[in-house]
Amino acid sequence: ESLEELVQVLVQGLVPELAQESLEELVQVLVQGLVQELVQESLEELVQVLVQGLVQVSLVE
């Protein structure tokens, strides 16, 4: 799967669990989970992918 698809799946799975959490906490949890998968990516690229995934989920909500 592409990185974007991976983020979307993770976000969709985490949103119900973290509905009470702040956006900052959600991003922290996502980053912790993704670091192992994206260790070859730069931090800037990781943030961009996370933001893209979160924006799409926010629009759907």
CHARMM-style PDB file with segment names, atoms N, HN, CA, C and O in Angstrom:
ATOM      1  N   GLU     1       0.834  -1.198   0.000  1.00  0.00      PROA
ATOM      2  CA  GLU     1       0.000   0.000   0.000  1.00  0.00      PROA
ATOM      3  C   GLU     1       0.869   1.249   0.000  1.00  0.00      PROA
ATOM      4  O   GLU     1       2.007   1.238   0.472  1.00  0.00      PROA
ATOM      5  N   SER     2       0.312   2.313  -0.535  1.00  0.00      PROA
ATOM      6  HN  SER     2      -0.612   2.321  -0.918  1.00  0.00      PROA
ATOM      7  CA  SER     2       1.030   3.579  -0.515  1.00  0.00      PROA
ATOM      8  C   SER     2       1.038   4.132   0.899  1.00  0.00      PROA
ATOM      9  O   SER     2       0.242   3.721   1.743  1.00  0.00      PROA
ATOM     10  N   LEU     3       1.948   5.071   1.150  1.00  0.00      PROA
ATOM     11  HN  LEU     3       2.595   5.405   0.464  1.00  0.00      PROA
ATOM     12  CA  LEU     3       2.012   5.685   2.479  1.00  0.00      PROA
ATOM     13  C   LEU     3       0.704   6.382   2.797  1.00  0.00      PROA
ATOM     14  O   LEU     3       0.226   6.328   3.930  1.00  0.00      PROA
ATOM     15  N   GLU     4       0.122   7.039   1.800  1.00  0.00      PROA
ATOM     16  HN  GLU     4       0.510   7.084   0.879  1.00  0.00      PROA
ATOM     17  CA  GLU     4      -1.132   7.765   2.036  1.00  0.00      PROA
ATOM     18  C   GLU     4      -2.239   6.797   2.440  1.00  0.00      PROA
ATOM     19  O   GLU     4      -3.020   7.082   3.348  1.00  0.00      PROA
ATOM     20  N   GLU     5      -2.305   5.627   1.748  1.00  0.00      PROA
ATOM     21  HN  GLU     5      -1.671   5.396   1.011  1.00  0.00      PROA
ATOM     22  CA  GLU     5      -3.329   4.640   2.103  1.00  0.00      PROA
ATOM     23  C   GLU     5      -3.092   4.108   3.511  1.00  0.00      PROA
ATOM     24  O   GLU     5      -4.038   3.893   4.268  1.00  0.00      PROA
ATOM     25  N   LEU     6      -1.816   3.895   3.860  1.00  0.00      PROA
ATOM     26  HN  LEU     6      -1.048   4.070   3.245  1.00  0.00      PROA
ATOM     27  CA  LEU     6      -1.487   3.401   5.196  1.00  0.00      PROA
ATOM     28  C   LEU     6      -1.960   4.384   6.258  1.00  0.00      PROA
ATOM     29  O   LEU     6      -2.536   3.989   7.272  1.00  0.00      PROA
ATOM     30  N   VAL     7      -1.710   5.674   6.013  1.00  0.00      PROA
ATOM     31  HN  VAL     7      -1.242   5.994   5.189  1.00  0.00      PROA
ATOM     32  CA  VAL     7      -2.141   6.694   6.973  1.00  0.00      PROA
ATOM     33  C   VAL     7      -3.656   6.705   7.084  1.00  0.00      PROA
ATOM     34  O   VAL     7      -4.201   6.790   8.184  1.00  0.00      PROA
ATOM     35  N   GLN     8      -4.336   6.619   5.949  1.00  0.00      PROA
ATOM     36  HN  GLN     8      -3.894   6.549   5.055  1.00  0.00      PROA
ATOM     37  CA  GLN     8      -5.800   6.645   5.976  1.00  0.00      PROA
ATOM     38  C   GLN     8      -6.345   5.495   6.811  1.00  0.00      PROA
ATOM     39  O   GLN     8      -7.259   5.683   7.613  1.00  0.00      PROA
ATOM     40  N   VAL     9      -5.784   4.304   6.624  1.00  0.00      PROA
ATOM     41  HN  VAL     9      -5.040   4.151   5.972  1.00  0.00      PROA
ATOM     42  CA  VAL     9      -6.248   3.138   7.378  1.00  0.00      PROA
ATOM     43  C   VAL     9      -5.988   3.329   8.867  1.00  0.00      PROA
ATOM     44  O   VAL     9      -6.843   3.033   9.702  1.00  0.00      PROA
ATOM     45  N   LEU    10      -4.786   3.832   9.192  1.00  0.00      PROA
ATOM     46  HN  LEU    10      -4.091   4.073   8.514  1.00  0.00      PROA
ATOM     47  CA  LEU    10      -4.461   4.047  10.602  1.00  0.00      PROA
ATOM     48  C   LEU    10      -5.370   5.085  11.221  1.00  0.00      PROA
ATOM     49  O   LEU    10      -5.865   4.898  12.333  1.00  0.00      PROA
ATOM     50  N   VAL    11      -5.596   6.186  10.507  1.00  0.00      PROA
ATOM     51  HN  VAL    11      -5.194   6.337   9.604  1.00  0.00      PROA
ATOM     52  CA  VAL    11      -6.436   7.255  11.047  1.00  0.00      PROA
ATOM     53  C   VAL    11      -7.856   6.752  11.245  1.00  0.00      PROA
ATOM     54  O   VAL    11      -8.467   6.998  12.285  1.00  0.00      PROA
ATOM     55  N   GLN    12      -8.386   6.042  10.244  1.00  0.00      PROA
ATOM     56  HN  GLN    12      -7.890   5.842   9.399  1.00  0.00      PROA
ATOM     57  CA  GLN    12      -9.755   5.539  10.349  1.00  0.00      PROA
ATOM     58  C   GLN    12      -9.888   4.589  11.535  1.00  0.00      PROA
ATOM     59  O   GLN    12     -10.905   4.593  12.228  1.00  0.00      PROA
ATOM     60  N   GLY    13      -8.861   3.779  11.766  1.00  0.00      PROA
ATOM     61  HN  GLY    13      -8.034   3.777  11.203  1.00  0.00      PROA
ATOM     62  CA  GLY    13      -8.903   2.843  12.878  1.00  0.00      PROA
ATOM     63  C   GLY    13      -8.751   3.525  14.227  1.00  0.00      PROA
ATOM     64  O   GLY    13      -9.316   3.078  15.225  1.00  0.00      PROA
ATOM     65  N   LEU    14      -7.981   4.617  14.254  1.00  0.00      PROA
ATOM     66  HN  LEU    14      -7.523   4.981  13.444  1.00  0.00      PROA
ATOM     67  CA  LEU    14      -7.704   5.280  15.530  1.00  0.00      PROA
ATOM     68  C   LEU    14      -8.767   6.285  15.918  1.00  0.00      PROA
ATOM     69  O   LEU    14      -8.968   6.532  17.108  1.00  0.00      PROA
ATOM     70  N   VAL    15      -9.452   6.870  14.953  1.00  0.00      PROA
ATOM     71  HN  VAL    15      -9.289   6.670  13.987  1.00  0.00      PROA
ATOM     72  CA  VAL    15     -10.402   7.948  15.266  1.00  0.00      PROA
ATOM     73  C   VAL    15     -11.439   7.514  16.299  1.00  0.00      PROA
ATOM     74  O   VAL    15     -11.677   8.261  17.248  1.00  0.00      PROA
ATOM     75  N   PRO    16     -12.067   6.346  16.164  1.00  0.00      PROA
ATOM     76  CA  PRO    16     -13.068   5.953  17.181  1.00  0.00      PROA
ATOM     77  C   PRO    16     -12.452   5.828  18.571  1.00  0.00      PROA
ATOM     78  O   PRO    16     -13.095   6.152  19.570  1.00  0.00      PROA
ATOM     79  N   GLU    17     -11.202   5.356  18.636  1.00  0.00      PROA
ATOM     80  HN  GLU    17     -10.680   5.093  17.825  1.00  0.00      PROA
ATOM     81  CA  GLU    17     -10.546   5.178  19.929  1.00  0.00      PROA
ATOM     82  C   GLU    17     -10.131   6.508  20.538  1.00  0.00      PROA
ATOM     83  O   GLU    17     -10.090   6.655  21.759  1.00  0.00      PROA
ATOM     84  N   LEU    18      -9.822   7.481  19.674  1.00  0.00      PROA
ATOM     85  HN  LEU    18      -9.856   7.361  18.682  1.00  0.00      PROA
ATOM     86  CA  LEU    18      -9.231   8.734  20.146  1.00  0.00      PROA
ATOM     87  C   LEU    18     -10.171   9.913  19.959  1.00  0.00      PROA
ATOM     88  O   LEU    18      -9.727  11.061  19.915  1.00  0.00      PROA
ATOM     89  N   ALA    19     -11.459   9.641  19.850  1.00  0.00      PROA
ATOM     90  HN  ALA    19     -11.819   8.709  19.886  1.00  0.00      PROA
ATOM     91  CA  ALA    19     -12.410  10.733  19.614  1.00  0.00      PROA
ATOM     92  C   ALA    19     -12.317  11.777  20.715  1.00  0.00      PROA
ATOM     93  O   ALA    19     -12.570  12.959  20.482  1.00  0.00      PROA
ATOM     94  N   GLN    20     -11.955  11.339  21.907  1.00  0.00      PROA
ATOM     95  HN  GLN    20     -11.749  10.379  22.096  1.00  0.00      PROA
ATOM     96  CA  GLN    20     -11.883  12.264  23.032  1.00  0.00      PROA
ATOM     97  C   GLN    20     -10.519  12.940  23.131  1.00  0.00      PROA
ATOM     98  O   GLN    20     -10.325  13.844  23.944  1.00  0.00      PROA
ATOM     99  N   GLU    21      -9.578  12.499  22.301  1.00  0.00      PROA
ATOM    100  HN  GLU    21      -9.736  11.765  21.641  1.00  0.00      PROA
ATOM    101  CA  GLU    21      -8.231  13.049  22.365  1.00  0.00      PROA
ATOM    102  C   GLU    21      -8.117  14.309  21.516  1.00  0.00      PROA
ATOM    103  O   GLU    21      -8.905  14.520  20.594  1.00  0.00      PROA
ATOM    104  N   SER    22      -7.147  15.131  21.828  1.00  0.00      PROA
ATOM    105  HN  SER    22      -6.506  14.960  22.577  1.00  0.00      PROA
ATOM    106  CA  SER    22      -6.897  16.331  21.039  1.00  0.00      PROA
ATOM    107  C   SER    22      -6.187  15.949  19.747  1.00  0.00      PROA
ATOM    108  O   SER    22      -5.629  14.856  19.641  1.00  0.00      PROA
ATOM    109  N   LEU    23      -6.207  16.846  18.765  1.00  0.00      PROA
ATOM    110  HN  LEU    23      -6.660  17.733  18.851  1.00  0.00      PROA
ATOM    111  CA  LEU    23      -5.529  16.590  17.494  1.00  0.00      PROA
ATOM    112  C   LEU    23      -4.041  16.349  17.713  1.00  0.00      PROA
ATOM    113  O   LEU    23      -3.435  15.492  17.070  1.00  0.00      PROA
ATOM    114  N   GLU    24      -3.461  17.119  18.632  1.00  0.00      PROA
ATOM    115  HN  GLU    24      -3.953  17.815  19.155  1.00  0.00      PROA
ATOM    116  CA  GLU    24      -2.028  16.960  18.899  1.00  0.00      PROA
ATOM    117  C   GLU    24      -1.724  15.554  19.403  1.00  0.00      PROA
ATOM    118  O   GLU    24      -0.755  14.930  18.971  1.00  0.00      PROA
ATOM    119  N   GLU    25      -2.560  15.056  20.324  1.00  0.00      PROA
ATOM    120  HN  GLU    25      -3.347  15.563  20.675  1.00  0.00      PROA
ATOM    121  CA  GLU    25      -2.343  13.714  20.865  1.00  0.00      PROA
ATOM    122  C   GLU    25      -2.537  12.662  19.775  1.00  0.00      PROA
ATOM    123  O   GLU    25      -1.808  11.671  19.730  1.00  0.00      PROA
ATOM    124  N   LEU    26      -3.522  12.877  18.894  1.00  0.00      PROA
ATOM    125  HN  LEU    26      -4.115  13.682  18.930  1.00  0.00      PROA
ATOM    126  CA  LEU    26      -3.768  11.934  17.808  1.00  0.00      PROA
ATOM    127  C   LEU    26      -2.559  11.856  16.889  1.00  0.00      PROA
ATOM    128  O   LEU    26      -2.140  10.769  16.492  1.00  0.00      PROA
ATOM    129  N   VAL    27      -1.999  13.022  16.552  1.00  0.00      PROA
ATOM    130  HN  VAL    27      -2.340  13.905  16.875  1.00  0.00      PROA
ATOM    131  CA  VAL    27      -0.822  13.036  15.682  1.00  0.00      PROA
ATOM    132  C   VAL    27       0.340  12.315  16.356  1.00  0.00      PROA
ATOM    133  O   VAL    27       1.064  11.564  15.703  1.00  0.00      PROA
ATOM    134  N   GLN    28       0.524  12.535  17.652  1.00  0.00      PROA
ATOM    135  HN  GLN    28      -0.064  13.145  18.182  1.00  0.00      PROA
ATOM    136  CA  GLN    28       1.617  11.872  18.371  1.00  0.00      PROA
ATOM    137  C   GLN    28       1.471  10.354  18.295  1.00  0.00      PROA
ATOM    138  O   GLN    28       2.449   9.644  18.059  1.00  0.00      PROA
ATOM    139  N   VAL    29       0.253   9.861  18.495  1.00  0.00      PROA
ATOM    140  HN  VAL    29      -0.541  10.438  18.687  1.00  0.00      PROA
ATOM    141  CA  VAL    29       0.012   8.416  18.448  1.00  0.00      PROA
ATOM    142  C   VAL    29       0.268   7.888  17.040  1.00  0.00      PROA
ATOM    143  O   VAL    29       0.883   6.834  16.873  1.00  0.00      PROA
ATOM    144  N   LEU    30      -0.203   8.617  16.024  1.00  0.00      PROA
ATOM    145  HN  LEU    30      -0.703   9.472  16.159  1.00  0.00      PROA
ATOM    146  CA  LEU    30       0.011   8.193  14.643  1.00  0.00      PROA
ATOM    147  C   LEU    30       1.495   8.159  14.315  1.00  0.00      PROA
ATOM    148  O   LEU    30       1.974   7.211  13.694  1.00  0.00      PROA
ATOM    149  N   VAL    31       2.225   9.190  14.730  1.00  0.00      PROA
ATOM    150  HN  VAL    31       1.836   9.961  15.234  1.00  0.00      PROA
ATOM    151  CA  VAL    31       3.657   9.243  14.435  1.00  0.00      PROA
ATOM    152  C   VAL    31       4.360   8.060  15.081  1.00  0.00      PROA
ATOM    153  O   VAL    31       5.196   7.413  14.449  1.00  0.00      PROA
ATOM    154  N   GLN    32       4.029   7.772  16.336  1.00  0.00      PROA
ATOM    155  HN  GLN    32       3.351   8.297  16.850  1.00  0.00      PROA
ATOM    156  CA  GLN    32       4.664   6.651  17.024  1.00  0.00      PROA
ATOM    157  C   GLN    32       4.413   5.347  16.264  1.00  0.00      PROA
ATOM    158  O   GLN    32       5.313   4.515  16.141  1.00  0.00      PROA
ATOM    159  N   GLY    33       3.198   5.170  15.758  1.00  0.00      PROA
ATOM    160  HN  GLY    33       2.467   5.845  15.858  1.00  0.00      PROA
ATOM    161  CA  GLY    33       2.865   3.951  15.036  1.00  0.00      PROA
ATOM    162  C   GLY    33       3.499   3.880  13.660  1.00  0.00      PROA
ATOM    163  O   GLY    33       3.796   2.795  13.160  1.00  0.00      PROA
ATOM    164  N   LEU    34       3.707   5.037  13.048  1.00  0.00      PROA
ATOM    165  HN  LEU    34       3.466   5.919  13.454  1.00  0.00      PROA
ATOM    166  CA  LEU    34       4.211   5.070  11.673  1.00  0.00      PROA
ATOM    167  C   LEU    34       5.728   5.089  11.589  1.00  0.00      PROA
ATOM    168  O   LEU    34       6.294   4.724  10.559  1.00  0.00      PROA
ATOM    169  N   VAL    35       6.396   5.512  12.663  1.00  0.00      PROA
ATOM    170  HN  VAL    35       5.936   5.808  13.500  1.00  0.00      PROA
ATOM    171  CA  VAL    35       7.847   5.672  12.594  1.00  0.00      PROA
ATOM    172  C   VAL    35       8.515   4.389  12.122  1.00  0.00      PROA
ATOM    173  O   VAL    35       9.430   4.440  11.301  1.00  0.00      PROA
ATOM    174  N   GLN    36       8.079   3.249  12.621  1.00  0.00      PROA
ATOM    175  HN  GLN    36       7.336   3.207  13.288  1.00  0.00      PROA
ATOM    176  CA  GLN    36       8.698   1.982  12.233  1.00  0.00      PROA
ATOM    177  C   GLN    36       8.518   1.717  10.743  1.00  0.00      PROA
ATOM    178  O   GLN    36       9.420   1.193  10.088  1.00  0.00      PROA
ATOM    179  N   GLU    37       7.345   2.082  10.204  1.00  0.00      PROA
ATOM    180  HN  GLU    37       6.613   2.507  10.736  1.00  0.00      PROA
ATOM    181  CA  GLU    37       7.066   1.852   8.790  1.00  0.00      PROA
ATOM    182  C   GLU    37       7.769   2.870   7.894  1.00  0.00      PROA
ATOM    183  O   GLU    37       8.123   2.567   6.754  1.00  0.00      PROA
ATOM    184  N   LEU    38       7.965   4.069   8.415  1.00  0.00      PROA
ATOM    185  HN  LEU    38       7.677   4.315   9.341  1.00  0.00      PROA
ATOM    186  CA  LEU    38       8.437   5.177   7.582  1.00  0.00      PROA
ATOM    187  C   LEU    38       9.825   5.641   7.984  1.00  0.00      PROA
ATOM    188  O   LEU    38      10.192   6.799   7.781  1.00  0.00      PROA
ATOM    189  N   VAL    39      10.601   4.713   8.564  1.00  0.00      PROA
ATOM    190  HN  VAL    39      10.304   3.772   8.729  1.00  0.00      PROA
ATOM    191  CA  VAL    39      11.903   5.118   9.092  1.00  0.00      PROA
ATOM    192  C   VAL    39      12.784   5.676   7.987  1.00  0.00      PROA
ATOM    193  O   VAL    39      13.722   6.423   8.264  1.00  0.00      PROA
ATOM    194  N   GLN    40      12.495   5.325   6.736  1.00  0.00      PROA
ATOM    195  HN  GLN    40      11.733   4.719   6.511  1.00  0.00      PROA
ATOM    196  CA  GLN    40      13.292   5.815   5.616  1.00  0.00      PROA
ATOM    197  C   GLN    40      12.832   7.179   5.122  1.00  0.00      PROA
ATOM    198  O   GLN    40      13.504   7.808   4.304  1.00  0.00      PROA
ATOM    199  N   GLU    41      11.698   7.630   5.613  1.00  0.00      PROA
ATOM    200  HN  GLU    41      11.152   7.119   6.278  1.00  0.00      PROA
ATOM    201  CA  GLU    41      11.159   8.921   5.175  1.00  0.00      PROA
ATOM    202  C   GLU    41      11.695  10.048   6.049  1.00  0.00      PROA
ATOM    203  O   GLU    41      12.053   9.837   7.208  1.00  0.00      PROA
ATOM    204  N   SER    42      11.745  11.241   5.477  1.00  0.00      PROA
ATOM    205  HN  SER    42      11.454  11.413   4.536  1.00  0.00      PROA
ATOM    206  CA  SER    42      12.153  12.398   6.276  1.00  0.00      PROA
ATOM    207  C   SER    42      10.992  12.833   7.157  1.00  0.00      PROA
ATOM    208  O   SER    42       9.838  12.511   6.872  1.00  0.00      PROA
ATOM    209  N   LEU    43      11.289  13.557   8.217  1.00  0.00      PROA
ATOM    210  HN  LEU    43      12.226  13.819   8.449  1.00  0.00      PROA
ATOM    211  CA  LEU    43      10.241  14.042   9.116  1.00  0.00      PROA
ATOM    212  C   LEU    43       9.256  14.919   8.359  1.00  0.00      PROA
ATOM    213  O   LEU    43       8.048  14.851   8.586  1.00  0.00      PROA
ATOM    214  N   GLU    44       9.784  15.749   7.453  1.00  0.00      PROA
ATOM    215  HN  GLU    44      10.766  15.805   7.269  1.00  0.00      PROA
ATOM    216  CA  GLU    44       8.904  16.639   6.690  1.00  0.00      PROA
ATOM    217  C   GLU    44       7.911  15.832   5.855  1.00  0.00      PROA
ATOM    218  O   GLU    44       6.725  16.156   5.805  1.00  0.00      PROA
ATOM    219  N   GLU    45       8.410  14.766   5.191  1.00  0.00      PROA
ATOM    220  HN  GLU    45       9.374  14.503   5.231  1.00  0.00      PROA
ATOM    221  CA  GLU    45       7.521  13.941   4.380  1.00  0.00      PROA
ATOM    222  C   GLU    45       6.489  13.247   5.259  1.00  0.00      PROA
ATOM    223  O   GLU    45       5.321  13.143   4.884  1.00  0.00      PROA
ATOM    224  N   LEU    46       6.915  12.772   6.429  1.00  0.00      PROA
ATOM    225  HN  LEU    46       7.864  12.857   6.733  1.00  0.00      PROA
ATOM    226  CA  LEU    46       5.999  12.096   7.341  1.00  0.00      PROA
ATOM    227  C   LEU    46       4.879  13.032   7.776  1.00  0.00      PROA
ATOM    228  O   LEU    46       3.708  12.653   7.797  1.00  0.00      PROA
ATOM    229  N   VAL    47       5.257  14.265   8.123  1.00  0.00      PROA
ATOM    230  HN  VAL    47       6.208  14.573   8.105  1.00  0.00      PROA
ATOM    231  CA  VAL    47       4.247  15.234   8.548  1.00  0.00      PROA
ATOM    232  C   VAL    47       3.285  15.531   7.407  1.00  0.00      PROA
ATOM    233  O   VAL    47       2.076  15.626   7.623  1.00  0.00      PROA
ATOM    234  N   GLN    48       3.811  15.678   6.193  1.00  0.00      PROA
ATOM    235  HN  GLN    48       4.792  15.600   6.018  1.00  0.00      PROA
ATOM    236  CA  GLN    48       2.946  15.968   5.048  1.00  0.00      PROA
ATOM    237  C   GLN    48       1.928  14.852   4.842  1.00  0.00      PROA
ATOM    238  O   GLN    48       0.749  15.113   4.607  1.00  0.00      PROA
ATOM    239  N   VAL    49       2.391  13.607   4.930  1.00  0.00      PROA
ATOM    240  HN  VAL    49       3.350  13.395   5.121  1.00  0.00      PROA
ATOM    241  CA  VAL    49       1.491  12.471   4.733  1.00  0.00      PROA
ATOM    242  C   VAL    49       0.443  12.418   5.843  1.00  0.00      PROA
ATOM    243  O   VAL    49      -0.734  12.163   5.588  1.00  0.00      PROA
ATOM    244  N   LEU    50       0.885  12.662   7.075  1.00  0.00      PROA
ATOM    245  HN  LEU    50       1.841  12.869   7.283  1.00  0.00      PROA
ATOM    246  CA  LEU    50      -0.063  12.651   8.193  1.00  0.00      PROA
ATOM    247  C   LEU    50      -1.116  13.729   8.021  1.00  0.00      PROA
ATOM    248  O   LEU    50      -2.302  13.485   8.240  1.00  0.00      PROA
ATOM    249  N   VAL    51      -0.685  14.921   7.631  1.00  0.00      PROA
ATOM    250  HN  VAL    51       0.279  15.119   7.453  1.00  0.00      PROA
ATOM    251  CA  VAL    51      -1.633  16.028   7.464  1.00  0.00      PROA
ATOM    252  C   VAL    51      -2.629  15.701   6.367  1.00  0.00      PROA
ATOM    253  O   VAL    51      -3.826  15.942   6.522  1.00  0.00      PROA
ATOM    254  N   GLN    52      -2.143  15.151   5.253  1.00  0.00      PROA
ATOM    255  HN  GLN    52      -1.171  14.955   5.127  1.00  0.00      PROA
ATOM    256  CA  GLN    52      -3.050  14.800   4.160  1.00  0.00      PROA
ATOM    257  C   GLN    52      -4.095  13.798   4.634  1.00  0.00      PROA
ATOM    258  O   GLN    52      -5.276  13.926   4.311  1.00  0.00      PROA
ATOM    259  N   GLY    53      -3.659  12.801   5.400  1.00  0.00      PROA
ATOM    260  HN  GLY    53      -2.700  12.697   5.662  1.00  0.00      PROA
ATOM    261  CA  GLY    53      -4.596  11.797   5.892  1.00  0.00      PROA
ATOM    262  C   GLY    53      -5.585  12.372   6.882  1.00  0.00      PROA
ATOM    263  O   GLY    53      -6.765  12.024   6.862  1.00  0.00      PROA
ATOM    264  N   LEU    54      -5.104  13.262   7.758  1.00  0.00      PROA
ATOM    265  HN  LEU    54      -4.145  13.546   7.774  1.00  0.00      PROA
ATOM    266  CA  LEU    54      -5.988  13.843   8.770  1.00  0.00      PROA
ATOM    267  C   LEU    54      -6.985  14.798   8.145  1.00  0.00      PROA
ATOM    268  O   LEU    54      -8.138  14.858   8.571  1.00  0.00      PROA
ATOM    269  N   VAL    55      -6.554  15.549   7.132  1.00  0.00      PROA
ATOM    270  HN  VAL    55      -5.617  15.501   6.786  1.00  0.00      PROA
ATOM    271  CA  VAL    55      -7.463  16.498   6.473  1.00  0.00      PROA
ATOM    272  C   VAL    55      -8.604  15.738   5.817  1.00  0.00      PROA
ATOM    273  O   VAL    55      -9.762  16.147   5.909  1.00  0.00      PROA
ATOM    274  N   GLN    56      -8.277  14.619   5.146  1.00  0.00      PROA
ATOM    275  HN  GLN    56      -7.337  14.287   5.071  1.00  0.00      PROA
ATOM    276  CA  GLN    56      -9.323  13.843   4.483  1.00  0.00      PROA
ATOM    277  C   GLN    56     -10.321  13.307   5.501  1.00  0.00      PROA
ATOM    278  O   GLN    56     -11.528  13.333   5.260  1.00  0.00      PROA
ATOM    279  N   VAL    57      -9.831  12.825   6.626  1.00  0.00      PROA
ATOM    280  HN  VAL    57      -8.850  12.803   6.821  1.00  0.00      PROA
ATOM    281  CA  VAL    57     -10.727  12.306   7.663  1.00  0.00      PROA
ATOM    282  C   VAL    57     -11.575  13.430   8.239  1.00  0.00      PROA
ATOM    283  O   VAL    57     -12.762  13.247   8.509  1.00  0.00      PROA
ATOM    284  N   SER    58     -10.957  14.600   8.428  1.00  0.00      PROA
ATOM    285  HN  SER    58      -9.992  14.748   8.209  1.00  0.00      PROA
ATOM    286  CA  SER    58     -11.702  15.738   8.967  1.00  0.00      PROA
ATOM    287  C   SER    58     -12.824  16.137   8.024  1.00  0.00      PROA
ATOM    288  O   SER    58     -13.915  16.495   8.467  1.00  0.00      PROA
ATOM    289  N   LEU    59     -12.558  16.076   6.722  1.00  0.00      PROA
ATOM    290  HN  LEU    59     -11.672  15.785   6.362  1.00  0.00      PROA
ATOM    291  CA  LEU    59     -13.580  16.445   5.746  1.00  0.00      PROA
ATOM    292  C   LEU    59     -14.718  15.429   5.753  1.00  0.00      PROA
ATOM    293  O   LEU    59     -15.878  15.787   5.549  1.00  0.00      PROA
ATOM    294  N   VAL    60     -14.383  14.161   5.990  1.00  0.00      PROA
ATOM    295  HN  VAL    60     -13.441  13.870   6.156  1.00  0.00      PROA
ATOM    296  CA  VAL    60     -15.404  13.106   5.995  1.00  0.00      PROA
ATOM    297  C   VAL    60     -16.272  13.213   7.232  1.00  0.00      PROA
ATOM    298  O   VAL    60     -17.482  12.992   7.177  1.00  0.00      PROA
ATOM    299  N   GLU    61     -15.641  13.557   8.360  1.00  0.00      PROA
ATOM    300  HN  GLU    61     -14.658  13.736   8.404  1.00  0.00      PROA
ATOM    301  CA  GLU    61     -16.380  13.621   9.631  1.00  0.00      PROA
ATOM    302  C   GLU    61     -17.512  14.632   9.581  1.00  0.00      PROA
ATOM    303  OT1 GLU    61     -18.228  14.806  10.567  1.00  0.00      PROA
TER     304      GLU     61
END
